[in-house]
Amino acid sequence: YVIIRHNAIRDFLAEKLSEVCTDVQVEPQLQPLGGEVFSTNVVLTGEQARPDIRARGFYRRGQQSFFDIKMLNPNSDSYAAQPTKKVYEQAERRKRALYNERILEVEHGTFAPLIFSVTGGAGPETQVFLKILCDKITRKNNQSYPCVVNFIKCKLSFLIRKLVLLCVRGTRASKKMDTECSESDYEFGCFVSKINF
């Protein structure tokens, strides 16, 4: 169930990225290495080096941006002694150590770790990513920024909670769970759900 939770977040974000970016791909294969040497031993160098999403033109026109998602539980015993902010920062550093150097040197792109918690929180870089994504959606669809932000955050929040519930209680049905979001009128979505901002 943990992979279902991860993949649902990945697919939702890839769908939203495809609204504003070109060439969005889920789990893209990175270019093969040609003898490059990296400064640390933790950089992923084999076939397992597959970030979750690639989008062209997110941060800069024509540039590839890579994103890798991690879901964590900041209330687990292993994080008990740390403040939540430190937990997010530590998870971001670990993801950067795995991918950043290879993506910068070989792919000539940018990398951003997207860290979400099962309680609905997000890491600092994830919050910046969501702000940029909402701004791009706002400009492309001519919608109000607060409506887009509320809509995206509400969808993510409900998606995470639904998936956490699935992990806790399991499934009682054999059919695939529908986690797709087809709405594109964010103001209408806010109106229907009676979200005030």
C-alpha positions as CSV (number, residue, x, y, z in Angstrom):
1,Y,0.0,0.0,0.0
2,V,2.9,2.3,0.6
3,I,3.8,2.3,-3.1
4,I,0.2,3.0,-4.1
5,R,0.4,6.1,-1.9
6,H,3.6,7.3,-3.5
7,N,2.4,6.6,-7.0
8,A,-0.9,8.4,-6.6
9,I,0.9,11.6,-5.5
10,R,3.4,11.2,-8.4
11,D,0.6,10.8,-10.9
12,F,-1.4,13.7,-9.6
13,L,1.6,16.0,-9.8
14,A,2.6,14.7,-13.2
15,E,-1.0,15.5,-14.4
16,K,-0.8,19.0,-13.0
17,L,2.7,19.5,-14.5
18,S,1.5,18.4,-17.9
19,E,-1.0,21.4,-17.9
20,V,1.9,23.9,-17.8
21,C,5.0,22.1,-19.0
22,T,6.0,20.2,-22.2
23,D,7.4,16.7,-22.3
24,V,6.3,15.5,-18.9
25,Q,7.3,11.9,-18.2
26,V,6.8,9.6,-15.3
27,E,9.9,7.6,-14.1
28,P,12.2,8.7,-16.9
29,Q,15.3,6.7,-17.6
30,L,18.4,8.9,-17.1
31,Q,21.2,9.0,-19.7
32,P,23.8,6.2,-19.3
33,L,27.0,7.2,-17.6
34,G,30.2,7.4,-19.6
35,G,32.8,7.1,-16.9
36,E,31.7,10.1,-14.9
37,V,33.1,10.2,-11.3
38,F,31.0,11.8,-8.6
39,S,32.1,13.4,-5.4
40,T,30.2,11.0,-3.2
41,N,29.5,7.3,-3.2
42,V,25.8,7.7,-2.6
43,V,24.9,9.0,-6.0
44,L,22.7,6.5,-7.9
45,T,24.6,5.3,-10.9
46,G,22.7,2.2,-12.1
47,E,19.4,1.4,-13.6
48,Q,17.7,2.2,-10.3
49,A,18.4,5.9,-10.9
50,R,15.0,6.9,-12.0
51,P,13.5,10.1,-10.6
52,D,9.7,10.1,-10.4
53,I,8.9,12.9,-12.8
54,R,10.7,14.9,-15.5
55,A,9.2,18.1,-17.0
56,R,10.7,20.4,-19.6
57,G,10.3,24.1,-18.9
58,F,9.2,24.2,-15.3
59,Y,12.0,26.4,-13.7
60,R,13.5,27.7,-17.0
61,R,12.3,27.5,-20.6
62,G,13.6,24.5,-22.4
63,Q,15.5,23.1,-19.3
64,Q,14.6,19.7,-17.9
65,S,13.5,19.6,-14.3
66,F,13.5,16.3,-12.4
67,F,11.5,15.6,-9.3
68,D,11.6,12.7,-6.8
69,I,8.8,12.1,-4.3
70,K,9.1,10.8,-0.7
71,M,6.3,10.2,1.7
72,L,7.3,10.2,5.4
73,N,5.7,10.0,8.8
74,P,7.2,12.7,11.0
75,N,5.5,11.2,14.1
76,S,7.2,7.8,13.8
77,D,9.6,6.7,16.5
78,S,12.7,7.3,14.4
79,Y,11.9,11.0,14.1
80,A,10.6,11.4,17.7
81,A,13.6,13.5,18.9
82,Q,13.7,15.9,15.9
83,P,11.5,18.9,15.1
84,T,9.4,18.4,12.0
85,K,11.3,21.1,10.0
86,K,14.5,19.1,10.6
87,V,12.9,15.9,9.4
88,Y,11.8,17.5,6.1
89,E,15.3,19.1,5.6
90,Q,17.0,15.8,6.3
91,A,14.8,14.0,3.8
92,E,15.5,16.6,1.2
93,R,19.3,16.3,1.8
94,R,19.1,12.5,1.3
95,K,17.2,12.8,-1.9
96,R,19.6,15.5,-3.2
97,A,22.6,13.3,-2.3
98,L,21.1,10.5,-4.5
99,Y,20.2,12.5,-7.6
100,N,21.4,16.1,-7.7
101,E,25.0,15.7,-8.8
102,R,24.1,13.2,-11.6
103,I,21.3,15.3,-12.9
104,L,23.4,18.5,-12.9
105,E,26.4,17.0,-14.5
106,V,25.0,14.4,-16.9
107,E,21.4,15.5,-17.7
108,H,22.2,19.3,-17.4
109,G,18.9,19.8,-15.6
110,T,17.6,20.8,-12.2
111,F,16.5,18.5,-9.4
112,A,14.0,19.1,-6.6
113,P,13.0,16.6,-3.9
114,L,9.3,16.7,-3.2
115,I,8.8,15.6,0.4
116,F,5.3,15.0,1.7
117,S,4.2,13.8,5.1
118,V,1.3,11.5,5.9
119,T,-0.1,14.2,8.1
120,G,-0.5,16.6,5.1
121,G,2.7,18.7,5.5
122,A,5.3,19.4,2.9
123,G,9.0,20.2,2.9
124,P,10.4,23.6,2.2
125,E,11.4,22.8,-1.4
126,T,8.0,21.1,-2.0
127,Q,6.3,24.3,-0.8
128,V,8.3,26.4,-3.3
129,F,7.5,23.9,-6.0
130,L,3.8,24.0,-5.3
131,K,3.8,27.9,-5.3
132,I,5.5,27.9,-8.7
133,L,3.1,25.2,-10.1
134,C,0.1,27.1,-8.8
135,D,1.4,30.4,-10.3
136,K,1.9,28.7,-13.7
137,I,-1.6,27.2,-13.7
138,T,-3.0,30.5,-12.7
139,R,-1.4,32.3,-15.6
140,K,-2.2,29.6,-18.1
141,N,-5.8,29.1,-17.2
142,N,-6.6,32.7,-16.3
143,Q,-7.8,31.7,-12.8
144,S,-7.4,33.4,-9.5
145,Y,-4.2,32.4,-7.6
146,P,-6.0,31.8,-4.3
147,C,-8.5,29.5,-5.9
148,V,-5.8,27.5,-7.6
149,V,-3.7,27.2,-4.4
150,N,-6.7,26.1,-2.4
151,F,-7.8,23.6,-5.0
152,I,-4.3,22.0,-5.3
153,K,-3.7,21.9,-1.6
154,C,-7.2,20.5,-0.9
155,K,-6.8,17.8,-3.6
156,L,-3.4,16.9,-2.2
157,S,-4.7,16.8,1.3
158,F,-7.6,14.6,0.5
159,L,-5.5,12.4,-1.7
160,I,-3.0,11.9,1.1
161,R,-5.6,11.2,3.7
162,K,-7.5,8.8,1.5
163,L,-4.3,6.9,0.8
164,V,-3.2,6.9,4.4
165,L,-6.5,5.4,5.3
166,L,-6.0,2.8,2.7
167,C,-2.6,1.9,4.3
168,V,-4.1,1.7,7.7
169,R,-7.3,-0.3,7.1
170,G,-6.4,-2.0,3.8
171,T,-8.8,-2.4,0.9
172,R,-12.1,-4.3,0.9
173,A,-12.5,-4.1,-2.9
174,S,-10.6,-5.7,-5.7
175,K,-11.0,-2.8,-8.2
176,K,-8.4,-0.1,-8.8
177,M,-8.7,3.0,-6.7
178,D,-9.5,6.2,-8.7
179,T,-7.1,8.9,-7.8
180,E,-7.2,11.0,-11.0
181,C,-8.2,14.6,-10.9
182,S,-9.9,15.8,-14.1
183,E,-11.0,19.3,-12.9
184,S,-9.5,22.2,-14.6
185,D,-11.8,25.0,-13.5
186,Y,-10.2,25.8,-10.2
187,E,-12.6,28.6,-9.3
188,F,-15.6,26.3,-9.9
189,G,-14.0,23.6,-7.8
190,C,-13.6,26.1,-4.9
191,F,-17.2,27.2,-5.4
192,V,-18.6,23.7,-5.4
193,S,-16.6,22.7,-2.3
194,K,-17.4,26.0,-0.6
195,I,-13.8,26.9,0.1
196,N,-13.4,30.5,1.2
197,F,-10.1,32.3,0.9
